[in-house]
Amino acid sequence: MSLPTDDLPQSKNHRNWFIAVVVLTCVALYWLDGIVTSSIEGSSENWRQQVSILKSIIENFIAGAIAIVLLALTYRWIVDWLDPGDRVIEVPPTEITERLIRNARRTRNYVFMGNTASFVSSAVLPILVESARTSGQPKVIRLFLIDPTDSVAVEAYVGHRDRVANGTYRVADHEQATWFLPQEKKVPTAEEVKAKVLATIYVAAYMSRFPGMEISIYLRRSFTPFRADISDSEAVLTQESIAEAAVAFVARGHFYGWYHKEADAQKGQCVHFDFTSTRDTLRRLDLVHPTDSKEKLVASIQGLLLTLSNMGALAQNLPLVEKTAKIITRPERPYR
């Protein structure tokens, strides 16, 4: 696994560096001003006049640098004070992926509320594992998924995917999604939906064995038309349609807290798998790497499912397990 370079600007770091540079500049100019002042003594009238001009210029530089810092900090304080915190930020469809990846690089807590979490298992979890390894900071991850053993919920989700996949687009969407050519989109079957969920569960279980990874899975007996990716900085709410924009709520706002309350409320209604407390059991299972051979991966998936409550029947469904293994080993997944 490789962690993409985080080259995005950090406003707090930039502000600290700005203040430090200005302070050092002021100190250097004050020292130079002292040297210039001492050179005036015993000098000719013409030289004293030239030095006085230079001294005034240096002092003006010092005053200007201090004024810049005060104005910048005052502006920042005014912006923070005026910012309501509950504003909704619209994220264009072409920028959603990069925003989610950026949030994953910087967060210590990650909550996903959705259905299959295919993107989370293929892109977000590898980034979180690498971040935990390089930073030494633990990552607390909670994934709320659709219960693959609930056929009613799975079929309802498939029906929803069918409606949003082949729906027509409003005129207002054309400017927003010019990169997307409307076409018949393949709708996953119920078995494919189950396989995607099982793939996420397996990848989460495998990655929970790494130091600093604290992963919990919650299986919900209903689907949701939205996906919420909640990091320490913001909550990003997306839809199933790739042509629709997302919205983001900053962490200091009330909307952000609502989604954490929703996640807490669902805990008692879901089947819960705590891979942190069962880490020793998972290590004894010796789960194979996601890129291992199909035969080993199928056996490993079955072994994992047999240890999870209510999942034994799915472990006996060999076509489903093989479909799960195929999803896990797709070449575009970054944990290769």
Order of alpha helices (4+ residues) and beta strands (2+ residues): alpha-alpha-beta-alpha-beta-alpha-beta-alpha-alpha-alpha-beta-beta-beta-beta-alpha-beta-alpha-alpha-alpha-alpha
